[in-house]
Amino acid sequence: MGTTSSMLTQYDIEEVQEYCHNLFSQQEIVSLYKRFCQLDRYGKGFISADECLSVPEFALNPLSQRLLPMINGLNFKDFVAFLSSFSSRASPQQKIEFIFRVYDSDCNGRVAFNDILEVLRDLTGPFISEQQREVVTLCLQSIYSSCRL
C-alpha cells in the first residue's frame, strides 16, 4: 500500500477494513482506493490539500478550509478512516467526535464560543448581513451563557 501505483492485496483490504472498524465493504475499499489514486496525481502515496481542492464539491463546501488540515497528507488508510465518519454505518459517537474536531478550530480539546462563531461565519459567509450576524451572535451568546458549567 506504500505507493498508489500498486494494486491492493487482499491483506491490504482486510487491514484497511479492520483499521476503519469494518464500516466499508471490500468492494467499497477498492472503489475508494481508485478514487484515492485519482486524487494522488503524482503517486506520492498521500494526498495534499491542493489535490483535495481539485474536487469541485469539496472546494465549494463552506467547511472545506476547516477540513483541509484534517485531510492534508493522509495516506490511503487514513483517508478511508477520515471518510468513515461520513458513512451511514458510523456510530453516533464516531460522528460526534468528527464534528467536534471540525468545530474545535484551535485544537485545544474544547469547543468555545469563538469556535462556534467561526463555524457560523464559515457556513453563512456573505449570505447574511453583518446586522443579521450580530443578532445571531447575541442569541448564541445568551444560549452559551446559560449552558456554561
Chimera marker file (.cmm) of the C-alpha trace (Angstrom):
<marker_set name="trace">
<marker id="1" x="0.000" y="0.000" z="0.000" r="1" g="1" b="0" radius="0.5"/>
<marker id="2" x="3.064" y="2.240" z="0.034" r="1" g="1" b="0" radius="0.5"/>
<marker id="3" x="2.567" y="3.773" z="-3.382" r="1" g="1" b="0" radius="0.5"/>
<marker id="4" x="-0.649" y="4.392" z="-5.188" r="1" g="1" b="0" radius="0.5"/>
<marker id="5" x="0.568" y="2.765" z="-8.388" r="1" g="1" b="0" radius="0.5"/>
<marker id="6" x="0.333" y="-0.716" z="-6.859" r="1" g="1" b="0" radius="0.5"/>
<marker id="7" x="-2.886" y="-2.653" z="-6.540" r="1" g="1" b="0" radius="0.5"/>
<marker id="8" x="-4.393" y="-3.534" z="-3.203" r="1" g="1" b="0" radius="0.5"/>
<marker id="9" x="-3.835" y="-7.063" z="-1.994" r="1" g="1" b="0" radius="0.5"/>
<marker id="10" x="-6.461" y="-8.998" z="-0.065" r="1" g="1" b="0" radius="0.5"/>
<marker id="11" x="-4.329" y="-8.433" z="3.035" r="1" g="1" b="0" radius="0.5"/>
<marker id="12" x="-4.304" y="-4.640" z="2.398" r="1" g="1" b="0" radius="0.5"/>
<marker id="13" x="-8.070" y="-4.572" z="2.002" r="1" g="1" b="0" radius="0.5"/>
<marker id="14" x="-8.637" y="-6.528" z="5.208" r="1" g="1" b="0" radius="0.5"/>
<marker id="15" x="-6.144" y="-4.329" z="7.061" r="1" g="1" b="0" radius="0.5"/>
<marker id="16" x="-7.986" y="-1.172" z="5.952" r="1" g="1" b="0" radius="0.5"/>
<marker id="17" x="-11.321" y="-2.743" z="6.876" r="1" g="1" b="0" radius="0.5"/>
<marker id="18" x="-10.081" y="-3.522" z="10.365" r="1" g="1" b="0" radius="0.5"/>
<marker id="19" x="-8.496" y="-0.075" z="10.748" r="1" g="1" b="0" radius="0.5"/>
<marker id="20" x="-11.866" y="1.513" z="9.861" r="1" g="1" b="0" radius="0.5"/>
<marker id="21" x="-13.933" y="-0.716" z="12.154" r="1" g="1" b="0" radius="0.5"/>
<marker id="22" x="-15.388" y="-2.637" z="9.195" r="1" g="1" b="0" radius="0.5"/>
<marker id="23" x="-17.522" y="0.311" z="8.083" r="1" g="1" b="0" radius="0.5"/>
<marker id="24" x="-16.725" y="-0.339" z="4.419" r="1" g="1" b="0" radius="0.5"/>
<marker id="25" x="-17.112" y="-3.490" z="2.375" r="1" g="1" b="0" radius="0.5"/>
<marker id="26" x="-14.162" y="-4.840" z="0.411" r="1" g="1" b="0" radius="0.5"/>
<marker id="27" x="-15.719" y="-3.556" z="-2.799" r="1" g="1" b="0" radius="0.5"/>
<marker id="28" x="-16.136" y="-0.083" z="-1.278" r="1" g="1" b="0" radius="0.5"/>
<marker id="29" x="-12.493" y="-0.063" z="-0.186" r="1" g="1" b="0" radius="0.5"/>
<marker id="30" x="-11.352" y="-0.955" z="-3.701" r="1" g="1" b="0" radius="0.5"/>
<marker id="31" x="-13.544" y="1.851" z="-5.063" r="1" g="1" b="0" radius="0.5"/>
<marker id="32" x="-12.138" y="4.313" z="-2.503" r="1" g="1" b="0" radius="0.5"/>
<marker id="33" x="-8.625" y="3.206" z="-3.459" r="1" g="1" b="0" radius="0.5"/>
<marker id="34" x="-9.295" y="4.031" z="-7.097" r="1" g="1" b="0" radius="0.5"/>
<marker id="35" x="-10.574" y="7.469" z="-6.075" r="1" g="1" b="0" radius="0.5"/>
<marker id="36" x="-7.559" y="7.979" z="-3.815" r="1" g="1" b="0" radius="0.5"/>
<marker id="37" x="-5.243" y="7.148" z="-6.730" r="1" g="1" b="0" radius="0.5"/>
<marker id="38" x="-7.063" y="9.709" z="-8.893" r="1" g="1" b="0" radius="0.5"/>
<marker id="39" x="-6.577" y="12.361" z="-6.211" r="1" g="1" b="0" radius="0.5"/>
<marker id="40" x="-2.924" y="11.437" z="-5.629" r="1" g="1" b="0" radius="0.5"/>
<marker id="41" x="-1.903" y="12.788" z="-9.038" r="1" g="1" b="0" radius="0.5"/>
<marker id="42" x="1.827" y="12.326" z="-8.523" r="1" g="1" b="0" radius="0.5"/>
<marker id="43" x="1.691" y="8.882" z="-6.907" r="1" g="1" b="0" radius="0.5"/>
<marker id="44" x="3.280" y="10.037" z="-3.653" r="1" g="1" b="0" radius="0.5"/>
<marker id="45" x="1.158" y="7.731" z="-1.500" r="1" g="1" b="0" radius="0.5"/>
<marker id="46" x="-0.638" y="10.607" z="0.218" r="1" g="1" b="0" radius="0.5"/>
<marker id="47" x="-2.962" y="13.403" z="-0.795" r="1" g="1" b="0" radius="0.5"/>
<marker id="48" x="-2.306" y="17.091" z="-0.435" r="1" g="1" b="0" radius="0.5"/>
<marker id="49" x="-4.645" y="19.975" z="0.274" r="1" g="1" b="0" radius="0.5"/>
<marker id="50" x="-4.327" y="21.140" z="-3.335" r="1" g="1" b="0" radius="0.5"/>
<marker id="51" x="-5.327" y="17.722" z="-4.603" r="1" g="1" b="0" radius="0.5"/>
<marker id="52" x="-8.415" y="17.765" z="-2.367" r="1" g="1" b="0" radius="0.5"/>
<marker id="53" x="-9.356" y="21.204" z="-3.610" r="1" g="1" b="0" radius="0.5"/>
<marker id="54" x="-9.330" y="19.825" z="-7.155" r="1" g="1" b="0" radius="0.5"/>
<marker id="55" x="-12.651" y="18.137" z="-6.295" r="1" g="1" b="0" radius="0.5"/>
<marker id="56" x="-15.236" y="20.850" z="-7.048" r="1" g="1" b="0" radius="0.5"/>
<marker id="57" x="-17.747" y="19.607" z="-4.475" r="1" g="1" b="0" radius="0.5"/>
<marker id="58" x="-15.093" y="19.750" z="-1.790" r="1" g="1" b="0" radius="0.5"/>
<marker id="59" x="-13.757" y="23.144" z="-2.826" r="1" g="1" b="0" radius="0.5"/>
<marker id="60" x="-17.274" y="24.629" z="-2.713" r="1" g="1" b="0" radius="0.5"/>
<marker id="61" x="-18.044" y="23.218" z="0.721" r="1" g="1" b="0" radius="0.5"/>
<marker id="62" x="-18.188" y="26.096" z="3.235" r="1" g="1" b="0" radius="0.5"/>
<marker id="63" x="-16.275" y="23.962" z="5.724" r="1" g="1" b="0" radius="0.5"/>
<marker id="64" x="-13.530" y="22.914" z="3.298" r="1" g="1" b="0" radius="0.5"/>
<marker id="65" x="-10.957" y="25.197" z="4.920" r="1" g="1" b="0" radius="0.5"/>
<marker id="66" x="-11.643" y="23.510" z="8.267" r="1" g="1" b="0" radius="0.5"/>
<marker id="67" x="-11.399" y="20.049" z="6.742" r="1" g="1" b="0" radius="0.5"/>
<marker id="68" x="-8.168" y="20.665" z="4.792" r="1" g="1" b="0" radius="0.5"/>
<marker id="69" x="-5.818" y="20.384" z="7.784" r="1" g="1" b="0" radius="0.5"/>
<marker id="70" x="-7.521" y="17.090" z="8.658" r="1" g="1" b="0" radius="0.5"/>
<marker id="71" x="-7.033" y="15.710" z="5.121" r="1" g="1" b="0" radius="0.5"/>
<marker id="72" x="-3.666" y="17.162" z="4.077" r="1" g="1" b="0" radius="0.5"/>
<marker id="73" x="-1.020" y="14.430" z="3.978" r="1" g="1" b="0" radius="0.5"/>
<marker id="74" x="-3.329" y="11.455" z="4.539" r="1" g="1" b="0" radius="0.5"/>
<marker id="75" x="-2.219" y="8.082" z="3.228" r="1" g="1" b="0" radius="0.5"/>
<marker id="76" x="-4.859" y="5.693" z="1.891" r="1" g="1" b="0" radius="0.5"/>
<marker id="77" x="-5.614" y="4.015" z="5.210" r="1" g="1" b="0" radius="0.5"/>
<marker id="78" x="-6.075" y="7.346" z="6.988" r="1" g="1" b="0" radius="0.5"/>
<marker id="79" x="-8.087" y="8.676" z="4.024" r="1" g="1" b="0" radius="0.5"/>
<marker id="80" x="-10.565" y="5.816" z="4.428" r="1" g="1" b="0" radius="0.5"/>
<marker id="81" x="-10.643" y="6.369" z="8.203" r="1" g="1" b="0" radius="0.5"/>
<marker id="82" x="-11.422" y="10.063" z="7.587" r="1" g="1" b="0" radius="0.5"/>
<marker id="83" x="-14.246" y="9.152" z="5.203" r="1" g="1" b="0" radius="0.5"/>
<marker id="84" x="-15.657" y="6.598" z="7.628" r="1" g="1" b="0" radius="0.5"/>
<marker id="85" x="-17.092" y="9.466" z="9.696" r="1" g="1" b="0" radius="0.5"/>
<marker id="86" x="-19.414" y="10.181" z="6.775" r="1" g="1" b="0" radius="0.5"/>
<marker id="87" x="-20.612" y="6.596" z="6.486" r="1" g="1" b="0" radius="0.5"/>
<marker id="88" x="-24.204" y="5.817" z="7.372" r="1" g="1" b="0" radius="0.5"/>
<marker id="89" x="-22.744" y="2.857" z="9.275" r="1" g="1" b="0" radius="0.5"/>
<marker id="90" x="-20.582" y="5.052" z="11.514" r="1" g="1" b="0" radius="0.5"/>
<marker id="91" x="-21.729" y="5.165" z="15.113" r="1" g="1" b="0" radius="0.5"/>
<marker id="92" x="-23.198" y="8.352" z="16.562" r="1" g="1" b="0" radius="0.5"/>
<marker id="93" x="-20.102" y="8.547" z="18.776" r="1" g="1" b="0" radius="0.5"/>
<marker id="94" x="-17.781" y="8.495" z="15.743" r="1" g="1" b="0" radius="0.5"/>
<marker id="95" x="-19.813" y="11.219" z="14.060" r="1" g="1" b="0" radius="0.5"/>
<marker id="96" x="-19.855" y="13.359" z="17.214" r="1" g="1" b="0" radius="0.5"/>
<marker id="97" x="-16.077" y="13.038" z="17.617" r="1" g="1" b="0" radius="0.5"/>
<marker id="98" x="-15.568" y="14.056" z="13.991" r="1" g="1" b="0" radius="0.5"/>
<marker id="99" x="-17.872" y="17.080" z="14.255" r="1" g="1" b="0" radius="0.5"/>
<marker id="100" x="-16.129" y="18.063" z="17.482" r="1" g="1" b="0" radius="0.5"/>
<marker id="101" x="-12.779" y="18.099" z="15.648" r="1" g="1" b="0" radius="0.5"/>
<marker id="102" x="-14.304" y="20.294" z="12.936" r="1" g="1" b="0" radius="0.5"/>
<marker id="103" x="-15.695" y="22.772" z="15.487" r="1" g="1" b="0" radius="0.5"/>
<marker id="104" x="-12.609" y="22.819" z="17.749" r="1" g="1" b="0" radius="0.5"/>
<marker id="105" x="-10.769" y="25.225" z="15.457" r="1" g="1" b="0" radius="0.5"/>
<marker id="106" x="-7.876" y="25.914" z="17.830" r="1" g="1" b="0" radius="0.5"/>
<marker id="107" x="-7.450" y="22.196" z="18.668" r="1" g="1" b="0" radius="0.5"/>
<marker id="108" x="-7.486" y="22.797" z="22.412" r="1" g="1" b="0" radius="0.5"/>
<marker id="109" x="-9.934" y="19.987" z="23.165" r="1" g="1" b="0" radius="0.5"/>
<marker id="110" x="-12.844" y="22.368" z="23.773" r="1" g="1" b="0" radius="0.5"/>
<marker id="111" x="-15.477" y="23.970" z="21.613" r="1" g="1" b="0" radius="0.5"/>
<marker id="112" x="-15.530" y="27.531" z="22.895" r="1" g="1" b="0" radius="0.5"/>
<marker id="113" x="-17.874" y="30.318" z="21.932" r="1" g="1" b="0" radius="0.5"/>
<marker id="114" x="-15.357" y="31.746" z="19.439" r="1" g="1" b="0" radius="0.5"/>
<marker id="115" x="-15.100" y="28.324" z="17.755" r="1" g="1" b="0" radius="0.5"/>
<marker id="116" x="-18.867" y="28.343" z="17.237" r="1" g="1" b="0" radius="0.5"/>
<marker id="117" x="-18.759" y="31.880" z="15.840" r="1" g="1" b="0" radius="0.5"/>
<marker id="118" x="-16.029" y="30.893" z="13.381" r="1" g="1" b="0" radius="0.5"/>
<marker id="119" x="-18.096" y="27.965" z="12.126" r="1" g="1" b="0" radius="0.5"/>
<marker id="120" x="-21.104" y="30.262" z="11.819" r="1" g="1" b="0" radius="0.5"/>
<marker id="121" x="-19.028" y="32.658" z="9.703" r="1" g="1" b="0" radius="0.5"/>
<marker id="122" x="-17.795" y="29.774" z="7.565" r="1" g="1" b="0" radius="0.5"/>
<marker id="123" x="-21.289" y="28.439" z="6.984" r="1" g="1" b="0" radius="0.5"/>
<marker id="124" x="-23.061" y="31.722" z="6.318" r="1" g="1" b="0" radius="0.5"/>
<marker id="125" x="-20.290" y="33.597" z="4.510" r="1" g="1" b="0" radius="0.5"/>
<marker id="126" x="-21.711" y="36.534" z="2.570" r="1" g="1" b="0" radius="0.5"/>
<marker id="127" x="-25.264" y="35.180" z="2.715" r="1" g="1" b="0" radius="0.5"/>
<marker id="128" x="-26.266" y="37.121" z="5.809" r="1" g="1" b="0" radius="0.5"/>
<marker id="129" x="-25.710" y="40.769" z="6.606" r="1" g="1" b="0" radius="0.5"/>
<marker id="130" x="-23.471" y="41.961" z="9.400" r="1" g="1" b="0" radius="0.5"/>
<marker id="131" x="-26.585" y="43.075" z="11.300" r="1" g="1" b="0" radius="0.5"/>
<marker id="132" x="-28.089" y="39.575" z="10.997" r="1" g="1" b="0" radius="0.5"/>
<marker id="133" x="-24.808" y="38.067" z="12.126" r="1" g="1" b="0" radius="0.5"/>
<marker id="134" x="-24.831" y="40.304" z="15.211" r="1" g="1" b="0" radius="0.5"/>
<marker id="135" x="-28.363" y="39.188" z="16.092" r="1" g="1" b="0" radius="0.5"/>
<marker id="136" x="-27.386" y="35.536" z="15.750" r="1" g="1" b="0" radius="0.5"/>
<marker id="137" x="-24.246" y="36.166" z="17.799" r="1" g="1" b="0" radius="0.5"/>
<marker id="138" x="-26.279" y="37.731" z="20.604" r="1" g="1" b="0" radius="0.5"/>
<marker id="139" x="-28.695" y="34.781" z="20.577" r="1" g="1" b="0" radius="0.5"/>
<marker id="140" x="-25.826" y="32.318" z="20.660" r="1" g="1" b="0" radius="0.5"/>
<marker id="141" x="-24.152" y="34.287" z="23.447" r="1" g="1" b="0" radius="0.5"/>
<marker id="142" x="-27.314" y="34.077" z="25.505" r="1" g="1" b="0" radius="0.5"/>
<marker id="143" x="-27.621" y="30.324" z="24.934" r="1" g="1" b="0" radius="0.5"/>
<marker id="144" x="-23.926" y="29.739" z="25.553" r="1" g="1" b="0" radius="0.5"/>
<marker id="145" x="-24.026" y="31.713" z="28.827" r="1" g="1" b="0" radius="0.5"/>
<marker id="146" x="-26.990" y="29.761" z="30.138" r="1" g="1" b="0" radius="0.5"/>
<marker id="147" x="-25.356" y="26.412" z="29.279" r="1" g="1" b="0" radius="0.5"/>
<marker id="148" x="-21.886" y="27.012" z="30.734" r="1" g="1" b="0" radius="0.5"/>
<marker id="149" x="-20.963" y="24.952" z="33.731" r="1" g="1" b="0" radius="0.5"/>
<link id1="1" id2="2" r="1" g="1" b="0" radius="0.2"/>
<link id1="2" id2="3" r="1" g="1" b="0" radius="0.2"/>
<link id1="3" id2="4" r="1" g="1" b="0" radius="0.2"/>
<link id1="4" id2="5" r="1" g="1" b="0" radius="0.2"/>
<link id1="5" id2="6" r="1" g="1" b="0" radius="0.2"/>
<link id1="6" id2="7" r="1" g="1" b="0" radius="0.2"/>
<link id1="7" id2="8" r="1" g="1" b="0" radius="0.2"/>
<link id1="8" id2="9" r="1" g="1" b="0" radius="0.2"/>
<link id1="9" id2="10" r="1" g="1" b="0" radius="0.2"/>
<link id1="10" id2="11" r="1" g="1" b="0" radius="0.2"/>
<link id1="11" id2="12" r="1" g="1" b="0" radius="0.2"/>
<link id1="12" id2="13" r="1" g="1" b="0" radius="0.2"/>
<link id1="13" id2="14" r="1" g="1" b="0" radius="0.2"/>
<link id1="14" id2="15" r="1" g="1" b="0" radius="0.2"/>
<link id1="15" id2="16" r="1" g="1" b="0" radius="0.2"/>
<link id1="16" id2="17" r="1" g="1" b="0" radius="0.2"/>
<link id1="17" id2="18" r="1" g="1" b="0" radius="0.2"/>
<link id1="18" id2="19" r="1" g="1" b="0" radius="0.2"/>
<link id1="19" id2="20" r="1" g="1" b="0" radius="0.2"/>
<link id1="20" id2="21" r="1" g="1" b="0" radius="0.2"/>
<link id1="21" id2="22" r="1" g="1" b="0" radius="0.2"/>
<link id1="22" id2="23" r="1" g="1" b="0" radius="0.2"/>
<link id1="23" id2="24" r="1" g="1" b="0" radius="0.2"/>
<link id1="24" id2="25" r="1" g="1" b="0" radius="0.2"/>
<link id1="25" id2="26" r="1" g="1" b="0" radius="0.2"/>
<link id1="26" id2="27" r="1" g="1" b="0" radius="0.2"/>
<link id1="27" id2="28" r="1" g="1" b="0" radius="0.2"/>
<link id1="28" id2="29" r="1" g="1" b="0" radius="0.2"/>
<link id1="29" id2="30" r="1" g="1" b="0" radius="0.2"/>
<link id1="30" id2="31" r="1" g="1" b="0" radius="0.2"/>
<link id1="31" id2="32" r="1" g="1" b="0" radius="0.2"/>
<link id1="32" id2="33" r="1" g="1" b="0" radius="0.2"/>
<link id1="33" id2="34" r="1" g="1" b="0" radius="0.2"/>
<link id1="34" id2="35" r="1" g="1" b="0" radius="0.2"/>
<link id1="35" id2="36" r="1" g="1" b="0" radius="0.2"/>
<link id1="36" id2="37" r="1" g="1" b="0" radius="0.2"/>
<link id1="37" id2="38" r="1" g="1" b="0" radius="0.2"/>
<link id1="38" id2="39" r="1" g="1" b="0" radius="0.2"/>
<link id1="39" id2="40" r="1" g="1" b="0" radius="0.2"/>
<link id1="40" id2="41" r="1" g="1" b="0" radius="0.2"/>
<link id1="41" id2="42" r="1" g="1" b="0" radius="0.2"/>
<link id1="42" id2="43" r="1" g="1" b="0" radius="0.2"/>
<link id1="43" id2="44" r="1" g="1" b="0" radius="0.2"/>
<link id1="44" id2="45" r="1" g="1" b="0" radius="0.2"/>
<link id1="45" id2="46" r="1" g="1" b="0" radius="0.2"/>
<link id1="46" id2="47" r="1" g="1" b="0" radius="0.2"/>
<link id1="47" id2="48" r="1" g="1" b="0" radius="0.2"/>
<link id1="48" id2="49" r="1" g="1" b="0" radius="0.2"/>
<link id1="49" id2="50" r="1" g="1" b="0" radius="0.2"/>
<link id1="50" id2="51" r="1" g="1" b="0" radius="0.2"/>
<link id1="51" id2="52" r="1" g="1" b="0" radius="0.2"/>
<link id1="52" id2="53" r="1" g="1" b="0" radius="0.2"/>
<link id1="53" id2="54" r="1" g="1" b="0" radius="0.2"/>
<link id1="54" id2="55" r="1" g="1" b="0" radius="0.2"/>
<link id1="55" id2="56" r="1" g="1" b="0" radius="0.2"/>
<link id1="56" id2="57" r="1" g="1" b="0" radius="0.2"/>
<link id1="57" id2="58" r="1" g="1" b="0" radius="0.2"/>
<link id1="58" id2="59" r="1" g="1" b="0" radius="0.2"/>
<link id1="59" id2="60" r="1" g="1" b="0" radius="0.2"/>
<link id1="60" id2="61" r="1" g="1" b="0" radius="0.2"/>
<link id1="61" id2="62" r="1" g="1" b="0" radius="0.2"/>
<link id1="62" id2="63" r="1" g="1" b="0" radius="0.2"/>
<link id1="63" id2="64" r="1" g="1" b="0" radius="0.2"/>
<link id1="64" id2="65" r="1" g="1" b="0" radius="0.2"/>
<link id1="65" id2="66" r="1" g="1" b="0" radius="0.2"/>
<link id1="66" id2="67" r="1" g="1" b="0" radius="0.2"/>
<link id1="67" id2="68" r="1" g="1" b="0" radius="0.2"/>
<link id1="68" id2="69" r="1" g="1" b="0" radius="0.2"/>
<link id1="69" id2="70" r="1" g="1" b="0" radius="0.2"/>
<link id1="70" id2="71" r="1" g="1" b="0" radius="0.2"/>
<link id1="71" id2="72" r="1" g="1" b="0" radius="0.2"/>
<link id1="72" id2="73" r="1" g="1" b="0" radius="0.2"/>
<link id1="73" id2="74" r="1" g="1" b="0" radius="0.2"/>
<link id1="74" id2="75" r="1" g="1" b="0" radius="0.2"/>
<link id1="75" id2="76" r="1" g="1" b="0" radius="0.2"/>
<link id1="76" id2="77" r="1" g="1" b="0" radius="0.2"/>
<link id1="77" id2="78" r="1" g="1" b="0" radius="0.2"/>
<link id1="78" id2="79" r="1" g="1" b="0" radius="0.2"/>
<link id1="79" id2="80" r="1" g="1" b="0" radius="0.2"/>
<link id1="80" id2="81" r="1" g="1" b="0" radius="0.2"/>
<link id1="81" id2="82" r="1" g="1" b="0" radius="0.2"/>
<link id1="82" id2="83" r="1" g="1" b="0" radius="0.2"/>
<link id1="83" id2="84" r="1" g="1" b="0" radius="0.2"/>
<link id1="84" id2="85" r="1" g="1" b="0" radius="0.2"/>
<link id1="85" id2="86" r="1" g="1" b="0" radius="0.2"/>
<link id1="86" id2="87" r="1" g="1" b="0" radius="0.2"/>
<link id1="87" id2="88" r="1" g="1" b="0" radius="0.2"/>
<link id1="88" id2="89" r="1" g="1" b="0" radius="0.2"/>
<link id1="89" id2="90" r="1" g="1" b="0" radius="0.2"/>
<link id1="90" id2="91" r="1" g="1" b="0" radius="0.2"/>
<link id1="91" id2="92" r="1" g="1" b="0" radius="0.2"/>
<link id1="92" id2="93" r="1" g="1" b="0" radius="0.2"/>
<link id1="93" id2="94" r="1" g="1" b="0" radius="0.2"/>
<link id1="94" id2="95" r="1" g="1" b="0" radius="0.2"/>
<link id1="95" id2="96" r="1" g="1" b="0" radius="0.2"/>
<link id1="96" id2="97" r="1" g="1" b="0" radius="0.2"/>
<link id1="97" id2="98" r="1" g="1" b="0" radius="0.2"/>
<link id1="98" id2="99" r="1" g="1" b="0" radius="0.2"/>
<link id1="99" id2="100" r="1" g="1" b="0" radius="0.2"/>
<link id1="100" id2="101" r="1" g="1" b="0" radius="0.2"/>
<link id1="101" id2="102" r="1" g="1" b="0" radius="0.2"/>
<link id1="102" id2="103" r="1" g="1" b="0" radius="0.2"/>
<link id1="103" id2="104" r="1" g="1" b="0" radius="0.2"/>
<link id1="104" id2="105" r="1" g="1" b="0" radius="0.2"/>
<link id1="105" id2="106" r="1" g="1" b="0" radius="0.2"/>
<link id1="106" id2="107" r="1" g="1" b="0" radius="0.2"/>
<link id1="107" id2="108" r="1" g="1" b="0" radius="0.2"/>
<link id1="108" id2="109" r="1" g="1" b="0" radius="0.2"/>
<link id1="109" id2="110" r="1" g="1" b="0" radius="0.2"/>
<link id1="110" id2="111" r="1" g="1" b="0" radius="0.2"/>
<link id1="111" id2="112" r="1" g="1" b="0" radius="0.2"/>
<link id1="112" id2="113" r="1" g="1" b="0" radius="0.2"/>
<link id1="113" id2="114" r="1" g="1" b="0" radius="0.2"/>
<link id1="114" id2="115" r="1" g="1" b="0" radius="0.2"/>
<link id1="115" id2="116" r="1" g="1" b="0" radius="0.2"/>
<link id1="116" id2="117" r="1" g="1" b="0" radius="0.2"/>
<link id1="117" id2="118" r="1" g="1" b="0" radius="0.2"/>
<link id1="118" id2="119" r="1" g="1" b="0" radius="0.2"/>
<link id1="119" id2="120" r="1" g="1" b="0" radius="0.2"/>
<link id1="120" id2="121" r="1" g="1" b="0" radius="0.2"/>
<link id1="121" id2="122" r="1" g="1" b="0" radius="0.2"/>
<link id1="122" id2="123" r="1" g="1" b="0" radius="0.2"/>
<link id1="123" id2="124" r="1" g="1" b="0" radius="0.2"/>
<link id1="124" id2="125" r="1" g="1" b="0" radius="0.2"/>
<link id1="125" id2="126" r="1" g="1" b="0" radius="0.2"/>
<link id1="126" id2="127" r="1" g="1" b="0" radius="0.2"/>
<link id1="127" id2="128" r="1" g="1" b="0" radius="0.2"/>
<link id1="128" id2="129" r="1" g="1" b="0" radius="0.2"/>
<link id1="129" id2="130" r="1" g="1" b="0" radius="0.2"/>
<link id1="130" id2="131" r="1" g="1" b="0" radius="0.2"/>
<link id1="131" id2="132" r="1" g="1" b="0" radius="0.2"/>
<link id1="132" id2="133" r="1" g="1" b="0" radius="0.2"/>
<link id1="133" id2="134" r="1" g="1" b="0" radius="0.2"/>
<link id1="134" id2="135" r="1" g="1" b="0" radius="0.2"/>
<link id1="135" id2="136" r="1" g="1" b="0" radius="0.2"/>
<link id1="136" id2="137" r="1" g="1" b="0" radius="0.2"/>
<link id1="137" id2="138" r="1" g="1" b="0" radius="0.2"/>
<link id1="138" id2="139" r="1" g="1" b="0" radius="0.2"/>
<link id1="139" id2="140" r="1" g="1" b="0" radius="0.2"/>
<link id1="140" id2="141" r="1" g="1" b="0" radius="0.2"/>
<link id1="141" id2="142" r="1" g="1" b="0" radius="0.2"/>
<link id1="142" id2="143" r="1" g="1" b="0" radius="0.2"/>
<link id1="143" id2="144" r="1" g="1" b="0" radius="0.2"/>
<link id1="144" id2="145" r="1" g="1" b="0" radius="0.2"/>
<link id1="145" id2="146" r="1" g="1" b="0" radius="0.2"/>
<link id1="146" id2="147" r="1" g="1" b="0" radius="0.2"/>
<link id1="147" id2="148" r="1" g="1" b="0" radius="0.2"/>
<link id1="148" id2="149" r="1" g="1" b="0" radius="0.2"/>
</marker_set>
